[in-house]
Amino acid sequence: MTAVVVDTNVAVVANGRAKQASLACVKACISALVKAVREQIVVADLGLRIFSEYRAHLSPSGQPGVGDMFFKHVWLNQANVQHCELVELHPVSAGDDDFEEFPGDPELARFDRSDRKFVAAAVASKNHPAVLNASDTDWWHCQECLARHGIQIVFLCPELMDRQKLAVRSQLRSGQE
């Protein structure tokens, strides 16, 4: 059985709460979450950092959206090893968003601190999960470096990353003129 780490933005997009996401993007996120619930092991952390972020953006009642259903499923099945793997993360210092499991690569120094728990969970997992991302461009900018550290990112909405690439190119061009 394959495993995944699910960035919160996937569930938020699946719930239809991301204005930048197209209908195709929403459908891709819904499909990914349904697959995660039915066929995959979802990786989270024993310290509940990932669950806390889910709870801040999703409803534990499982309604009204597919993202909420996903959250309820993983919350209820966190002790079921056929559905969830809970990994231990080691903060560099108390209350820190940086973890010993996060690669100590200078190219990742500017990686979003709030997303480091997802990377650390992927590294700590015995199941070598892919990280699912919908709309967060930090993953796009760091994908090659993360890949060198064995972290695979699945971009469910690559058109959002393409728009980001175009925006960066446009900024570079206007800065040169």
MDAnalysis code that builds the backbone (N, CA, C; Angstrom):
import MDAnalysis as mda
import numpy as np

u = mda.Universe.empty(531, n_residues=177, atom_resindex=np.repeat(np.arange(177), 3), trajectory=True)
u.add_TopologyAttr("name", ["N", "CA", "C"] * 177)
u.add_TopologyAttr("resid", np.arange(1, 178))
u.add_TopologyAttr("resname", ["MET", "THR", "ALA", "VAL", "VAL", "VAL", "ASP", "THR", "ASN", "VAL", "ALA", "VAL", "VAL", "ALA", "ASN", "GLY", "ARG", "ALA", "LYS", "GLN", "ALA", "SER", "LEU", "ALA", "CYS", "VAL", "LYS", "ALA", "CYS", "ILE", "SER", "ALA", "LEU", "VAL", "LYS", "ALA", "VAL", "ARG", "GLU", "GLN", "ILE", "VAL", "VAL", "ALA", "ASP", "LEU", "GLY", "LEU", "ARG", "ILE", "PHE", "SER", "GLU", "TYR", "ARG", "ALA", "HIS", "LEU", "SER", "PRO", "SER", "GLY", "GLN", "PRO", "GLY", "VAL", "GLY", "ASP", "MET", "PHE", "PHE", "LYS", "HIS", "VAL", "TRP", "LEU", "ASN", "GLN", "ALA", "ASN", "VAL", "GLN", "HIS", "CYS", "GLU", "LEU", "VAL", "GLU", "LEU", "HIS", "PRO", "VAL", "SER", "ALA", "GLY", "ASP", "ASP", "ASP", "PHE", "GLU", "GLU", "PHE", "PRO", "GLY", "ASP", "PRO", "GLU", "LEU", "ALA", "ARG", "PHE", "ASP", "ARG", "SER", "ASP", "ARG", "LYS", "PHE", "VAL", "ALA", "ALA", "ALA", "VAL", "ALA", "SER", "LYS", "ASN", "HIS", "PRO", "ALA", "VAL", "LEU", "ASN", "ALA", "SER", "ASP", "THR", "ASP", "TRP", "TRP", "HIS", "CYS", "GLN", "GLU", "CYS", "LEU", "ALA", "ARG", "HIS", "GLY", "ILE", "GLN", "ILE", "VAL", "PHE", "LEU", "CYS", "PRO", "GLU", "LEU", "MET", "ASP", "ARG", "GLN", "LYS", "LEU", "ALA", "VAL", "ARG", "SER", "GLN", "LEU", "ARG", "SER", "GLY", "GLN", "GLU"])
u.atoms.positions = np.array([
    [0.846, -1.180, 0.000],
    [0.000, 0.000, 0.000],
    [0.886, 1.237, 0.000],
    [0.547, 2.209, -0.832],
    [1.327, 3.439, -0.885],
    [0.901, 4.390, 0.233],
    [1.779, 5.332, 0.514],
    [1.512, 6.301, 1.575],
    [1.636, 7.713, 1.018],
    [0.931, 8.635, 1.672],
    [0.984, 10.040, 1.287],
    [0.996, 10.933, 2.517],
    [1.629, 12.077, 2.359],
    [1.509, 13.176, 3.300],
    [0.654, 14.199, 2.557],
    [-0.391, 14.689, 3.190],
    [-1.319, 15.595, 2.523],
    [-1.194, 16.997, 3.109],
    [-0.672, 17.919, 2.299],
    [-0.630, 19.312, 2.724],
    [-2.066, 19.798, 2.871],
    [-2.305, 20.601, 3.863],
    [-3.646, 21.111, 4.162],
    [-4.292, 21.788, 2.959],
    [-3.489, 22.408, 2.106],
    [-4.063, 23.121, 0.967],
    [-4.839, 22.198, 0.034],
    [-4.507, 20.916, 0.001],
    [-5.237, 19.961, -0.836],
    [-6.684, 19.847, -0.350],
    [-6.865, 19.707, 0.948],
    [-8.211, 19.585, 1.509],
    [-8.988, 20.890, 1.400],
    [-8.305, 22.016, 1.552],
    [-8.959, 23.318, 1.416],
    [-9.453, 23.503, -0.020],
    [-8.622, 23.157, -0.992],
    [-9.035, 23.251, -2.397],
    [-10.190, 22.287, -2.667],
    [-10.113, 21.066, -2.156],
    [-11.192, 20.091, -2.357],
    [-12.517, 20.591, -1.786],
    [-12.441, 21.400, -0.756],
    [-13.645, 21.987, -0.161],
    [-14.158, 23.178, -0.966],
    [-13.448, 23.547, -2.034],
    [-13.872, 24.680, -2.856],
    [-13.589, 26.027, -2.236],
    [-12.606, 26.085, -1.326],
    [-12.317, 27.333, -0.611],
    [-10.994, 27.974, -1.029],
    [-10.620, 27.785, -2.290],
    [-9.411, 28.427, -2.803],
    [-9.776, 29.104, -4.119],
    [-9.893, 30.421, -4.089],
    [-10.406, 31.150, -5.253],
    [-9.518, 31.005, -6.489],
    [-8.237, 30.724, -6.309],
    [-7.326, 30.594, -7.443],
    [-7.433, 29.232, -8.131],
    [-8.148, 28.299, -7.517],
    [-8.226, 26.928, -8.043],
    [-9.342, 26.789, -9.070],
    [-8.996, 26.198, -10.195],
    [-9.979, 25.914, -11.242],
    [-10.827, 24.710, -10.843],
    [-11.884, 24.479, -11.595],
    [-12.722, 23.313, -11.357],
    [-11.902, 22.029, -11.524],
    [-11.012, 22.008, -12.516],
    [-10.149, 20.833, -12.716],
    [-9.246, 20.602, -11.512],
    [-8.760, 21.674, -10.930],
    [-7.907, 21.576, -9.738],
    [-8.706, 21.015, -8.566],
    [-9.904, 21.537, -8.356],
    [-10.766, 21.046, -7.275],
    [-11.038, 19.558, -7.465],
    [-11.364, 19.158, -8.694],
    [-11.642, 17.741, -8.978],
    [-10.413, 16.869, -8.726],
    [-9.232, 17.358, -9.092],
    [-8.002, 16.596, -8.854],
    [-7.771, 16.398, -7.357],
    [-8.038, 17.427, -6.572],
    [-7.864, 17.328, -5.117],
    [-8.888, 16.373, -4.514],
    [-10.126, 16.447, -4.972],
    [-11.154, 15.526, -4.492],
    [-10.747, 14.086, -4.806],
    [-10.314, 13.838, -6.027],
    [-9.892, 12.481, -6.412],
    [-8.737, 11.988, -5.562],
    [-7.766, 12.872, -5.319],
    [-6.601, 12.486, -4.516],
    [-7.001, 12.153, -3.086],
    [-7.914, 12.915, -2.515],
    [-8.332, 12.650, -1.138],
    [-9.181, 11.385, -1.047],
    [-10.031, 11.144, -2.018],
    [-10.821, 9.898, -2.037],
    [-9.880, 8.706, -2.144],
    [-8.874, 8.817, -3.010],
    [-7.897, 7.737, -3.142],
    [-7.127, 7.535, -1.835],
    [-6.738, 8.633, -1.187],
    [-6.008, 8.531, 0.078],
    [-6.836, 7.793, 1.118],
    [-8.123, 8.116, 1.191],
    [-9.018, 7.488, 2.168],
    [-9.228, 6.006, 1.852],
    [-9.389, 5.683, 0.590],
    [-9.730, 4.309, 0.199],
    [-8.540, 3.375, 0.033],
    [-7.406, 3.927, -0.434],
    [-6.327, 3.047, -0.890],
    [-4.949, 3.316, -0.307],
    [-4.786, 4.384, 0.457],
    [-3.444, 4.756, 0.878],
    [-3.348, 4.919, 2.387],
    [-2.116, 4.971, 2.835],
    [-1.820, 5.272, 4.235],
    [-1.490, 6.754, 4.299],
    [-2.161, 7.474, 5.176],
    [-1.915, 8.903, 5.348],
    [-0.942, 9.072, 6.518],
    [0.123, 9.803, 6.269],
    [1.153, 10.019, 7.283],
    [0.883, 11.342, 8.004],
    [0.915, 11.274, 9.321],
    [0.784, 12.454, 10.186],
    [1.773, 12.281, 11.336],
    [1.797, 13.226, 12.251],
    [2.783, 13.153, 13.331],
    [2.128, 12.917, 14.684],
    [2.863, 12.225, 15.542],
    [2.398, 11.928, 16.896],
    [2.141, 13.177, 17.729],
    [2.860, 14.257, 17.441],
    [2.690, 15.511, 18.185],
    [1.465, 16.302, 17.752],
    [0.702, 15.775, 16.813],
    [-0.550, 16.364, 16.334],
    [-0.378, 17.717, 15.642],
    [0.812, 18.018, 15.161],
    [1.023, 19.287, 14.469],
    [0.225, 19.336, 13.165],
    [0.261, 18.232, 12.416],
    [-0.482, 18.177, 11.154],
    [-1.974, 18.205, 11.434],
    [-2.433, 17.415, 12.393],
    [-3.857, 17.422, 12.741],
    [-4.311, 18.806, 13.218],
    [-3.465, 19.496, 13.958],
    [-3.821, 20.841, 14.435],
    [-4.019, 21.795, 13.263],
    [-3.173, 21.684, 12.271],
    [-3.347, 22.540, 11.095],
    [-4.614, 22.151, 10.335],
    [-4.855, 20.855, 10.200],
    [-6.106, 20.423, 9.555],
    [-7.302, 21.014, 10.311],
    [-7.270, 20.906, 11.622],
    [-8.403, 21.370, 12.434],
    [-8.637, 22.869, 12.287],
    [-7.575, 23.621, 12.060],
    [-7.709, 25.070, 11.900],
    [-8.404, 25.447, 10.587],
    [-8.389, 24.532, 9.617],
    [-8.927, 24.845, 8.291],
    [-10.069, 23.937, 7.838],
    [-10.306, 22.854, 8.586],
    [-11.285, 21.851, 8.162],
    [-12.229, 21.518, 9.306],
    [-13.357, 20.929, 8.964],
    [-14.334, 20.554, 9.983],
    [-14.170, 19.091, 10.379],
    [-13.971, 18.814, 11.659],
    [-13.841, 17.422, 12.101],
    [-15.159, 16.646, 12.011],
    [-16.255, 17.339, 11.727],
    [-17.543, 16.641, 11.576],
    [-17.597, 15.859, 10.268],
    [-16.651, 16.176, 9.346],
    [-16.636, 15.490, 8.057],
    [-17.509, 16.164, 7.015],
    [-18.046, 17.317, 7.348],
    [-18.926, 18.023, 6.416],
    [-18.583, 19.501, 6.416],
    [-18.851, 20.233, 5.365],
    [-19.660, 19.866, 4.215],
    [-18.864, 19.357, 3.017],
    [-17.532, 19.441, 3.042],
    [-16.761, 19.111, 1.846],
    [-15.952, 17.840, 1.949],
    [-15.352, 17.476, 0.812],
    [-14.510, 16.271, 0.754],
    [-13.258, 16.447, 1.609],
    [-12.742, 17.669, 1.683],
    [-11.600, 17.924, 2.569],
    [-11.948, 17.647, 4.017],
    [-13.154, 18.027, 4.411],
    [-13.628, 17.761, 5.771],
    [-13.799, 16.260, 6.001],
    [-14.334, 15.565, 4.983],
    [-14.488, 14.108, 5.078],
    [-13.121, 13.436, 5.266],
    [-12.136, 13.912, 4.518],
    [-10.776, 13.385, 4.633],
    [-10.258, 13.582, 6.071],
    [-10.424, 14.789, 6.604],
    [-9.953, 15.071, 7.957],
    [-10.623, 14.157, 8.972],
    [-11.915, 13.998, 8.880],
    [-12.629, 13.121, 9.816],
    [-12.108, 11.693, 9.710],
    [-11.888, 11.234, 8.486],
    [-11.396, 9.865, 8.278],
    [-10.029, 9.657, 8.951],
    [-9.094, 10.559, 8.693],
    [-7.763, 10.346, 9.275],
    [-7.786, 10.528, 10.789],
    [-8.629, 11.432, 11.281],
    [-8.723, 11.616, 12.729],
    [-9.261, 10.348, 13.390],
    [-10.318, 9.779, 12.822],
    [-10.925, 8.579, 13.403],
    [-10.064, 7.336, 13.233],
    [-9.205, 7.324, 12.227],
    [-8.403, 6.142, 11.921],
    [-6.924, 6.308, 12.234],
    [-6.577, 7.309, 13.021],
    [-5.154, 7.560, 13.267],
    [-4.436, 6.398, 13.940],
    [-5.156, 5.567, 14.661],
    [-4.526, 4.412, 15.319],
    [-4.580, 3.155, 14.456],
    [-5.202, 3.233, 13.305],
    [-5.344, 2.088, 12.410],
    [-4.211, 2.126, 11.385],
    [-3.245, 1.227, 11.519],
    [-2.059, 1.246, 10.661],
    [-2.369, 0.953, 9.191],
    [-3.557, 0.466, 8.911],
    [-3.946, 0.263, 7.507],
    [-4.392, 1.573, 6.862],
    [-4.610, 2.597, 7.681],
    [-5.055, 3.896, 7.166],
    [-4.102, 5.038, 7.491],
    [-3.403, 4.942, 8.607],
    [-2.537, 6.039, 9.039],
    [-1.206, 5.521, 9.589],
    [-0.198, 6.333, 9.388],
    [1.085, 6.116, 10.042],
    [1.397, 7.399, 10.807],
    [1.574, 7.268, 12.093],
    [1.950, 8.414, 12.915],
    [3.439, 8.333, 13.199],
    [4.149, 9.400, 12.853],
    [5.598, 9.422, 13.007],
    [5.986, 10.422, 14.082],
    [7.113, 10.178, 14.704],
    [7.615, 11.104, 15.711],
    [8.505, 12.141, 15.040],
    [8.220, 13.412, 15.344],
    [9.051, 14.510, 14.858],
    [9.794, 15.109, 16.038],
    [10.995, 15.569, 15.783],
    [11.852, 16.109, 16.838],
    [12.143, 17.581, 16.552],
    [11.425, 18.489, 17.233],
    [11.683, 19.920, 17.035],
    [13.116, 20.269, 17.415],
    [13.697, 21.176, 16.652],
    [15.059, 21.628, 16.946],
    [15.092, 22.307, 18.311],
    [14.051, 23.092, 18.615],
    [13.900, 23.678, 19.947],
    [12.414, 23.682, 20.294],
    [12.091, 23.847, 21.558],
    [10.704, 23.775, 22.022],
    [9.816, 24.757, 21.254],
    [8.685, 24.245, 20.800],
    [7.717, 25.070, 20.091],
    [8.162, 25.514, 18.711],
    [9.220, 24.927, 18.199],
    [9.794, 25.334, 16.919],
    [9.079, 24.653, 15.750],
    [9.072, 25.328, 14.605],
    [8.544, 24.757, 13.367],
    [9.651, 24.150, 12.525],
    [10.807, 23.955, 13.117],
    [11.928, 23.323, 12.427],
    [12.203, 22.001, 13.128],
    [12.545, 21.002, 12.348],
    [12.665, 19.648, 12.888],
    [13.983, 19.013, 12.482],
    [14.467, 18.145, 13.338],
    [15.693, 17.415, 13.040],
    [15.542, 16.628, 11.739],
    [14.334, 16.170, 11.440],
    [14.084, 15.375, 10.246],
    [14.106, 16.214, 8.960],
    [13.943, 17.522, 9.090],
    [13.944, 18.402, 7.917],
    [15.367, 18.503, 7.382],
    [15.554, 18.330, 6.073],
    [16.918, 18.356, 5.522],
    [17.649, 19.662, 5.835],
    [18.872, 19.533, 6.280],
    [19.694, 20.701, 6.614],
    [20.397, 21.248, 5.390],
    [19.653, 21.547, 4.371],
    [20.187, 22.013, 3.098],
    [20.004, 23.526, 3.001],
    [21.063, 24.279, 2.712],
    [20.946, 25.732, 2.610],
    [19.908, 26.184, 1.572],
    [19.683, 25.376, 0.541],
    [18.680, 25.726, -0.471],
    [17.261, 25.707, 0.104],
    [17.079, 25.077, 1.251],
    [15.756, 25.000, 1.870],
    [15.592, 25.985, 3.024],
    [16.567, 26.844, 3.205],
    [16.533, 27.784, 4.330],
    [15.296, 28.677, 4.309],
    [14.792, 29.005, 3.138],
    [13.632, 29.902, 3.034],
    [12.323, 29.131, 2.846],
    [12.387, 27.812, 2.921],
    [11.171, 27.010, 2.781],
    [10.203, 27.366, 3.912],
    [8.943, 27.505, 3.580],
    [7.911, 27.912, 4.540],
    [7.989, 27.065, 5.813],
    [8.193, 27.741, 6.934],
    [8.344, 27.036, 8.220],
    [7.088, 26.241, 8.565],
    [5.912, 26.744, 8.186],
    [4.684, 26.029, 8.532],
    [4.501, 24.750, 7.721],
    [5.242, 24.613, 6.619],
    [5.167, 23.385, 5.811],
    [6.275, 22.389, 6.139],
    [7.190, 22.771, 6.994],
    [8.309, 21.882, 7.318],
    [7.856, 20.598, 8.013],
    [6.744, 20.666, 8.739],
    [6.239, 19.464, 9.407],
    [5.864, 18.391, 8.387],
    [5.364, 18.791, 7.210],
    [4.996, 17.830, 6.174],
    [6.246, 17.156, 5.597],
    [7.286, 17.939, 5.364],
    [8.557, 17.386, 4.880],
    [9.141, 16.450, 5.933],
    [9.169, 16.903, 7.176],
    [9.721, 16.091, 8.264],
    [8.954, 14.783, 8.410],
    [7.630, 14.826, 8.279],
    [6.828, 13.601, 8.378],
    [7.158, 12.652, 7.237],
    [7.347, 13.190, 6.036],
    [7.712, 12.346, 4.895],
    [9.066, 11.673, 5.133],
    [10.017, 12.431, 5.657],
    [11.355, 11.883, 5.937],
    [11.275, 10.822, 7.039],
    [10.481, 11.059, 8.070],
    [10.397, 10.144, 9.219],
    [9.615, 8.872, 8.916],
    [8.810, 8.885, 7.883],
    [7.960, 7.738, 7.568],
    [8.760, 6.552, 7.050],
    [8.347, 5.372, 7.482],
    [8.965, 4.140, 6.962],
    [8.369, 3.763, 5.603],
    [7.282, 4.440, 5.209],
    [6.566, 4.112, 3.974],
    [6.969, 4.945, 2.766],
    [7.932, 5.851, 2.910],
    [8.414, 6.686, 1.806],
    [7.273, 7.351, 1.046],
    [6.472, 8.160, 1.742],
    [5.299, 8.754, 1.098],
    [5.649, 9.901, 0.147],
    [4.775, 10.112, -0.807],
    [4.817, 11.322, -1.617],
    [4.063, 12.395, -0.834],
    [4.383, 13.644, -1.092],
    [3.664, 14.758, -0.491],
    [2.709, 15.301, -1.549],
    [1.426, 15.388, -1.208],
    [0.427, 15.945, -2.116],
    [0.308, 17.443, -1.890],
    [0.380, 18.204, -2.963],
    [0.271, 19.654, -2.906],
    [-0.690, 20.117, -3.995],
    [-1.496, 21.122, -3.673],
    [-2.415, 21.676, -4.656],
    [-1.995, 23.075, -5.102],
    [-1.815, 23.970, -4.147],
    [-1.697, 25.384, -4.502],
    [-0.507, 26.120, -3.905],
    [0.304, 25.457, -3.137],
    [1.405, 26.120, -2.449],
    [2.660, 26.108, -3.319],
    [3.107, 27.281, -3.725],
    [4.245, 27.373, -4.641],
    [5.595, 27.120, -3.977],
    [5.671, 27.146, -2.649],
    [6.950, 26.810, -1.991],
    [7.430, 25.429, -2.424],
    [6.490, 24.513, -2.533],
    [6.839, 23.159, -2.949],
    [7.415, 23.177, -4.365],
    [6.842, 23.995, -5.226],
    [7.291, 24.084, -6.619],
    [8.719, 24.617, -6.682],
    [8.963, 25.697, -5.937],
    [10.277, 26.325, -5.970],
    [11.368, 25.413, -5.406],
    [11.005, 24.517, -4.512],
    [12.001, 23.669, -3.837],
    [11.960, 22.216, -4.289],
    [11.196, 21.903, -5.327],
    [10.999, 20.506, -5.693],
    [12.288, 19.769, -6.031],
    [13.204, 20.412, -6.737],
    [14.448, 19.724, -7.107],
    [15.306, 19.432, -5.884],
    [15.414, 20.403, -5.007],
    [16.196, 20.203, -3.780],
    [15.553, 19.121, -2.914],
    [14.231, 19.175, -2.748],
    [13.537, 18.156, -1.953],
    [13.715, 16.775, -2.578],
    [13.679, 16.697, -3.897],
    [13.873, 15.408, -4.588],
    [15.261, 14.842, -4.301],
    [16.259, 15.710, -4.223],
    [17.617, 15.242, -3.899],
    [17.666, 14.614, -2.506],
    [16.720, 14.983, -1.650],
    [16.642, 14.432, -0.296],
    [15.602, 13.308, -0.203],
    [15.160, 12.817, -1.362],
    [14.248, 11.677, -1.396],
    [12.786, 12.003, -1.181],
    [12.416, 13.281, -1.295],
    [11.030, 13.678, -1.066],
    [10.362, 13.944, -2.403],
    [9.357, 13.142, -2.711],
    [8.611, 13.279, -3.960],
    [7.381, 14.145, -3.709],
    [7.172, 15.124, -4.576],
    [6.011, 16.001, -4.477],
    [5.081, 15.669, -5.642],
    [3.801, 15.526, -5.365],
    [2.794, 15.342, -6.403],
    [2.025, 16.653, -6.497],
    [2.139, 17.306, -7.640],
    [1.454, 18.569, -7.877],
    [0.104, 18.277, -8.508],
    [-0.942, 18.405, -7.718],
    [-2.290, 18.097, -8.182],
    [-2.845, 19.175, -9.097],
    [-2.336, 20.377, -8.983],
    [-2.809, 21.509, -9.781],
    [-1.606, 22.205, -10.424],
    [-0.944, 21.526, -11.357],
    [0.279, 22.114, -11.930],
    [0.034, 23.433, -12.643],
    [-1.209, 23.673, -13.086],
    [-1.491, 24.949, -13.743],
    [-1.295, 26.127, -12.786],
    [-1.500, 25.912, -11.498],
    [-1.250, 26.977, -10.528],
    [0.243, 27.248, -10.393],
    [1.039, 26.222, -10.550],
    [2.484, 26.393, -10.486],
    [2.973, 27.064, -11.764],
    [2.374, 26.721, -12.912],
    [2.743, 27.360, -14.169],
    [2.458, 28.851, -14.125],
    [1.316, 29.237, -13.548],
    [1.010, 30.653, -13.401],
    [2.073, 31.330, -12.551],
    [2.530, 30.622, -11.510],
    [3.569, 31.176, -10.645],
    [4.864, 31.354, -11.430],
    [5.211, 30.348, -12.259],
    [6.427, 30.461, -13.072],
    [6.331, 31.671, -14.001],
    [5.169, 31.850, -14.629],
    [4.983, 32.982, -15.529],
    [5.094, 34.307, -14.776],
    [4.542, 34.376, -13.588],
    [4.613, 35.599, -12.789],
    [6.058, 35.915, -12.422],
    [6.830, 34.892, -12.064],
    [8.241, 35.100, -11.714],
    [9.012, 35.579, -12.940],
    [8.769, 34.928, -14.091],
    [9.446, 35.356, -15.327],
    [9.103, 36.803, -15.661],
    [7.833, 37.154, -15.499],
    [7.384, 38.511, -15.786],
    [8.076, 39.517, -14.863],
    [8.202, 39.173, -13.592],
    [8.884, 40.055, -12.646],
    [10.347, 40.206, -13.016],
    [10.976, 39.101, -13.426],
    [12.391, 39.162, -13.819],
    [12.557, 40.062, -15.043],
    [11.673, 39.902, -16.035],
    [11.758, 40.718, -17.244],
    [11.569, 42.206, -16.925],
    [10.580, 42.523, -16.107],
    [10.314, 43.928, -15.797],
    [11.448, 44.521, -14.967],
    [12.138, 43.701, -14.210],
    [13.288, 44.179, -13.432],
    [14.496, 44.438, -14.306],
    [14.552, 43.776, -15.468],
    [15.687, 43.960, -16.377],
    [15.500, 45.153, -17.292],
    [14.255, 45.580, -17.448],
    [13.990, 46.675, -18.394],
    [14.225, 48.029, -17.758],
])
